[in-house]
């Protein structure tokens, strides 16, 4: 995934300053240091609603390439 998330992410995703290291993946509710942040409002009992925040892409990334990569991964997992 990281290749689709824009250039020079190795300079930004260091594991410091509320980022996860470029070579690791994690997720968590309200965890600003996670790769994928799940807001409190997303989890409501047995129901899920809202959004997920992928904190890895940088501002130069192509959102269509990111979405394509995420959808490909999801389809591979569901298969």
N, C-alpha and C positions, 0 to 999 in steps of 0.2 A: 504493500500500500504506500509506503513512504515515498516511492519514486513519483507517484501521482500527486503528492502533496506540496509540490513547489520546490524550487532550488534552494540550496544552502540551509536546509532544515537542520543539518548537523551542527550548525552554529547556534541555533535557537533551542533545540531540544536536547538540553544538556543534563536534565534531571534537577536543575536548580531553578529558583525563581518561579515556582508553581508550574513546572513542566515535567513530564515524564521523560526519561532518557530515550534517545532515538532508537536504541536497540531493545527496548522493553515495551510491553503492553500491559495496561491494567485499566480497570474501570471502577467507579464507585459513586455512590449517592453523595452529592454535594462535595466531591473530592476535587478541588481545583488543581491538584497535582497529578490527576489521572489522565490517561490518554483519551478516554471517553468519560465524560461527566454526565451523571444522571441527576437532574434536579429533583428536589423533594417532591415537587408537584407531579412528577411523572408516575410515582408509585402511590397508589391509593387503594389500600387493602388488596383485593385480588385483581383489581383492574389497573391497567396501565394507560396513561394518556399523556399528551404533551410532546416533548421532543428530547432528543439526545444531543449532547454537545461534543463533537469530535474536535479536540483541542490540538490536533497535530498539523492540519494544513496551514500554510502561511498565506499571506495576502496575494502572492503571485500565482497561486495554484488555480487551475482551471476547474471550477465547480462541477462541470459536466464529466470530466475525467474522474474526479473524486467519487461522484455518485455512481458512475459506471463501475468503478472498482468495488465499491461497497455492495452494490446489487449483485455483482458477480460472486463475491464472497458469500453473501447470504444465500444465493441460489445453490452454491456448492455445499453449504452446510445443510440445507433443507433436503438435498437429494439423497 
